[in-house]
């Protein structure tokens, strides 16, 4: 007798809405091969390279398949949610393959400039889709089910587990290409996430998407991460209202202060965001004509608080900014030192307050 596990019911409900995303690119024309591959021998015949590519690596348009990932329909009219790193190449072509094998040309509608989220669109109607849940009220230990195109070839692979951690801050390998990516506020799960699973849904026991499978820590077992679905909700809201994803922008560069940095640089406080330029010559700590400059912030200022909340390693300035909308006003408490080399006692330093209006990241 077939098992009546609630997970089986969830899979039957969600799997038809999960898709594979095929990435393909045109090879350079034969006469341009020396420019693209300068390491080839002078007498190398480019046609030989074509012969070495298996036929199954070409799509129906003669393009070479260079990778793949997962995604899922979030509306019956063809919007697809996936990871930004799956569709990061603006010169590639993307094809969405449905659970029944039907192929659709996909257009990248938006790539989130901050989160690992992208939105695609195909032309079709009456498609199965997964309802978006709420990632703000997740509980440790609750059931989590990951669905995706594991290893780029096993479509609709199902793995189940639990929510193992919340609000993680990690630097993880986002896929099999070895690229490292910083992810903040992510969901940790022990449901197996593999290369190719990226972009697929992490769903709860009701079959609602609570996350987007994003990264796996190689060398560890049962540790995977997903972008909270509420981040995608915000992006979708921007798409519908403005036709693009709008990210709030403060217009400065900084490093977070902790007790070690305080001692190393003889700073007057052990928390806050120290406004400094990057090491690149000609770089700015405060970007010209940006929100921070308009509010009077200067290089070497220390932003102590935002809306009466201390800026710390656990609550960095970037998290505070990203939790707001373009146009929001933030009240900042700043410590301005008489000199970048002011003593640890804070001699010559004074506290200031200012208001900054967040602008849209261009």
N, C-alpha and C positions, 0 to 999 in steps of 0.2 A: 504494500500500500504506500503511495507517495507520501513523503514527509510533509506535515502541515506547519512547519516552522514559520514564524512571522517573517523571517528573513526571505524565505522563498516568495512570499507574497510581495514583499518590497521589490525584489529583483524582477519579478514579472511585470510590476508596474513601471519600474524605472529603466530597465535595460533597453527597451525600444527607443528611448530618447537619447541614448549615449552613442556618440559617433566617433569615427576615426578621422584624423586630419592628416592628409598626405601632403608633404612639402616637395615641390618639384622646381627645377630650374633648367633653363636652356644652356647647353654647352656652348662655348664660343665657336664661331665658325672656324673651319679648318685653317683658313689663311691667317687667322688671328692667334692660333695656338702658341707660337713663340712668345707673344706678348704676355700670355696668361701663364705659361709654363716655361720660364727662361732656363730652368735646370735641365730640360730635355736635351739629349745629344743633338748636334747640328744636323745630322742626317736622319733624325727620327721622323717617321711617317705618322702624322696625327691619326690617320685612319686605323692604325694599329690599336690606338687607345680605345676607339669606339668598339672594336672587335672584342676587347677584353671586358666590356660591360655586359653582364647577362641581360638577355631580352626582357626579363621580368622587372628590371630596374628602370625601363622606359615606360612612360604613361602613353595614353592613346594619342597624345599630341607630339610625341617624340622628345619630351623633356625627361631629364633624369631625376628619379626619385631620390632625394637626399636626406629624408628624415620623415618623422611622423610623430603624432601625439594623439591626445584624446580631447573630447569636448562634449557638450550636451546641449540639446535644444531647451530653451527657456521660454519659448512662445510657439504657438502653432503656426506663425507666419515666418519662421525660419531664422530667428536670432539664436546664435550659438555662443556659449560661454566657454572660454578656455584660458590657458596661461599666456602671458605676454611672451615668455621665452619660447613657446611653441611656434609663434608666428612673428618672431622678431625681425626676420629678413624682409625688408621692403621690396626687394627685387625678386623674391620667390613667388610662385603661384601656389595657391592652396585649394585643395579639393576635400570636401566633406563627404565621407562615405557613411551612409546610414546603416542601421543594424541589419537591414535586408540586402545590403550590397549596392543600393542605388547611389550614384555619384552626383554631386552637385558642385558647381564652381562657387567658391566662397570669396566674398569681399571682406577685407579687414575694415570694420567700421571704426574701431578705436583701440588704441593701446594705452593702458593706464601709465602715466609717467612715473608713478610712485609704486603702486602695487603690481604684483605679478599677475595682471588680469588683462585679457583682451576680449573683444566682442566681434564676432563675425556675423555675416548675413548671407543667407542663400535665398533664392527665389523659389518658394514653394508655399503650399497652404495645407491646413489640416494635419500638421505634423504632431507626433507625440512629444510631450515636453515634461520637464520636471519642475514642479512648483518650488519656489525659493522659500526656505524656512527662515529661522531667526538664530543667528550665531551669538547673540548677546546673553542668552540664558542657558548655555550648555552646562552639563554637569559632568564632573570627572566620573568615569566608569560607565557612562551611558553608551549604548550600542552605536557603532559607526560602521557603515558599509561603503567600501570603495569599489567603483566600477570604472573600467577603462581598457585601453588597448595595450595590455602588458607587453613590454619588450618590443612594441611596434608591430607585433604580428598575431597576438592572441586576443582577438576582439572580444569585447564584453566579458573580460575576466572579472570575477567577483572575489573579493576578500572581505572578511568581516572581523571586527574587533571592538575596541572601546575607545573612548576619548581618554587619552593618557595624560594630557597636559593642556593648559590654556595660556594664551598670551605669551608664547615663547618668542625669544629673540635669538635667531640663529644665523650663522653663515653656513650655507649648505650647498651641496652640488645639486643644481636644478636640472637633472637629466643626465644623459650618458656622455655628453660632450666635454665634461670636465669643468664647465664654467661655474664659478662661485658667485653666489648671490646672497645679499643680506636681506633677511626677511624678519619683519617685526610683527608681533601680535598674532602669530600663527597658531593653529590648532595642532597638537601632537596626537597621533593615533598609532596603535599597533596593528591596524589593518594594513596588509601588505601593499605598499606603493612601489612600483618598479618603473624603470625608464620606459616611456610610452604611456604610462598611466597619467602623466602630467596633463592637466586640463580636464580630466574626468571628474565626476561628482563624488563627494563624500556625503552620504545621505543618512538620515536618522531612521528610526524604526517605523516612522510614518511615511517614509518615502519622499521626504522633503530634503532639498539640498541644503546642507549646513556649511559646506566648504568646497573648495576647488583643489583637488590633489595637485601638489606643487613640487615637492622635493623629497628626496630620500637621502639619509646620511649613509654613505657607503662605508662598509667595514663594521657597521652595527646591525643588529637584528631587531626587527619589529619597531623601528623608529621611523615614522613618516610624518610629513607635515602638509597641512592644507591651509589655503587662504580663507579666512572667515567669509561667509557668503554675504554678510552685511556690507563688506567693502565693495562687492560687485553690485549690490543694490544701489549704492550711492552712484556708481559709475553709470548704471542703467538709467537712473533718474536724470543724470546730466545729459545723456544721449537723447532722451525723449524731450527734454526741455530746451537744450541748447544745441543739440546736434554734435556734441563733442564732450569729452571728459574734462571737467574743470578741476584743477588742483590748486589749492591755496598756496601762496608764495609769500615768504617773509623778506627775502632779499638780503640775506647775510650768510657768511660762513663762520663756523665756530667749532670749538672743541669743548667737550663736557669736562668739567672740573670734578676731580675726586680727591681724596686725601693724599694719594701719591703725587698727583699733578700739583696740588697745593704746595707740598713740601719741595718738589723738584724745582718749581719756578717761583718759590717764595710769594705765593699768592695770599691775599687776606682772607679768603673763604675756601671751604672744601666742597662746595657745590656750585651749580650755576653753569651758564654757557659763556665761555670767553670768546669774544668776537675777534677773530684773527684771519688774515689772508692765508691762502694756500701757498705752498712752496714755489709755485710757478711764478716766474718774474712777471710783474705787471698785473698780478691778480689782486682782487679786492676782498677785504673782509666785509665791507658794506658795499653792496652793489649800487652803482650810480643810478639815481632816479627810481630806486626801488622803495618799497614800503618802509624798510628800516631807515633809510636815509631821510625820507620825508618826515619820519617821527623823531629825528634828531639823534639816532644811535650812532656812535662812533667806534672806530677800531679800538680794541683793548678794553672796551666796556665789558662788564660782566652782567649778563641778564640773570637776576636772582630768582624772580618770581613772574609768573604769568597768571593773571586773575587770581592772585593770592595763593597760588600753588607753587611750591618750590620746584625749580628745574634741577633734576637729579639724573643719575644713571638709570634709575627705574622709571622716571618720568621725564624723558628727554624733550628738548624743545621741538624736535621734529614730530613726535607723537602728539604733542599739544596742538601744533599747527594743523596736522592732518585730521584732527578731530573736529575742526571748524570748517566753515564754508567761506568761499570767496566773498569779500565784503564785510565779514565779521570784524568787530573791533576787539582788540586785546589790550588789557591794561598791564603794563610791564613795570616791574621794579628793577632798577639798574644801579650797579655800583660803578662809579666812574673814578678811576684813580688819577692822581696828579701826574703820574708817570707810569709807564709799563713796568718799571722796576721798583714801584712803591714797596715798602717793607711789609712783612707779614702782619704787622700790627694794624695795617690799613692807614698809615699816616698819609695825609693828603688825599684820601678817598672820601667821596660823599655819595649818598644814596639819592637817586632821582626817580621820578615816575614819568611815564609817557604812555601815550595811546597809539597803537599801530593798527592800520586798516589793511587786512589781507587782500592781496591782489591775485589775479589769475596767472599761473605759471605759463609762460609762453614757450 
